[in-house]
Amino acid sequence: MGLDDKIDNASQDTAGKVKEGVGRATDNERLEAEGRNDQAGAKLKQAGEKIKDAFKS
């Protein structure tokens, strides 16, 4: 997993957490759901990168 990918995935996860928190604080269900989706997407990308790394070894 390249450093750029790790940074992109971490920033997407962090942005998702922020969106979810803001959505929860403002009672905006759509924004809260978007935040959860962003976090899930980042986790899937991280898992995919780990699998690729495992096969490179």
C-alpha positions, 0 to 999 in steps of 0.5 A: 500500500502506497503512502499516498493511498494510506493518506487518501484513505485516512483523510476520507475516513476522517472526513466521513467522521466529521460529516457524520458528527455534523449531521448528528449535531444538526439533526441532518440524517442525509449528512450523517448517512453520507459520513457513514458511507464515506467511512465504509468506503475508506475501510473497503479501500484499506482492506483492498490495499492490504489484500494487494500488499499480501499478494506482493510479498 
